Amino acid sequence: TVMTVMQFSAKEGASKPELKKRMLAMRDFLRKQPGYVENVLMENRNGDAKPNYVGVSRWKSFKDWESLWNKEDFQKLVRSISEVGDVVPGTFSPVK
């Protein structure tokens, strides 16, 4: 499996509730995709520290994660979030 981490931070002047609403739409979309295993969306409880939110997902393969990014519907969700927040994606594997 592959672990992915997406960091989300509200842009200056944007509301965290609006960012959260758009992130939840992305989360719901992820959960219906081939290769999806599980995910969790976490909120930073350290005041206004960035990132405000972190989404951690597990996928069956890196190819499943890659194909997600090639879908126009997913790109629309990313653009929607980018209107109110910064999105920083990454993929991770265990340290051996």
N, C-alpha and C positions, 0 to 999 in steps of 0.2 A: 504494500500500500504506500501511498504518498500523503504526507500532511501538507496542507496549505494554510497560510496565515495571511489574512487581509486586514490591514490597519486602516481605520477610518477616523478622520479628524474633521470637525466642522470648520468651514472657512470663516474668516472674520466676518461678523455680521450675520452669519447664518445660524439658524436655530438647531440645537441638538435634537429636539423632537422631530423636526422635519428630516434630518439625516437618518435618525433611527427608523422612521417610517419607510424610507427608501431602502435602507439596509434590510429590513424585514421582508420587503418584496423580493429582494435578491435572494435572501435565505430560502424563501418559499420556492423560488425558481430552482435553486440548487438541488433541493430535496427531491425533485422530479427527474433529475438527469441521470443518464446511463453512467454507471461506475461510481455513483455517489454511495458513500458508506454512512457517514454521520457528520454532524457539525454542531457547533455551539457559538453563540454570539455573546461576547462578554463586554461589560461596560467598565471603564476605568473609574474606580471609586476615589482616586486621588485628585479631587478638585478639578481644575481645568487642565491637568496634565495631558499631554498628547502621547499617543493617540487616544481619542475619546472612547473608541470601541475597537475590539479585535474579534474577528471571525476566524475560527479554526475549523478546518474541514479535513476529512479523511476520504480519499478516493482509492478505488481499486488499482488504478495505474496512473502514471503521469500522462499517458495518452488521453485518458478520460478527462483530466484537468485541462489539457491543451485543447481538446475538441470543444469544451465548454466555451473557451475564449473565441472560437471561430463562429459561434452562433450569433446571428444578428440580434435576437431577443435579449441575449445576455449583454451584448455591447450596448443596447439601449438602456439597460439597467445601470451599467457602469457610467454611462453618460449622465443619466439622471442623478446618480449619487454625486458625480463630479460637479454638478451645478451648485451643490451646497457643501460639499466636502472633498477632502483629498483622500484618494484611495491608493494604498501601497500594497500590492500583492507579493507573495513569495511562496516558494515551495521548499520543503525541508525533509530531510531524512535523518534517522538516528545516528548519533555519533558513536563510532565503534572504537 
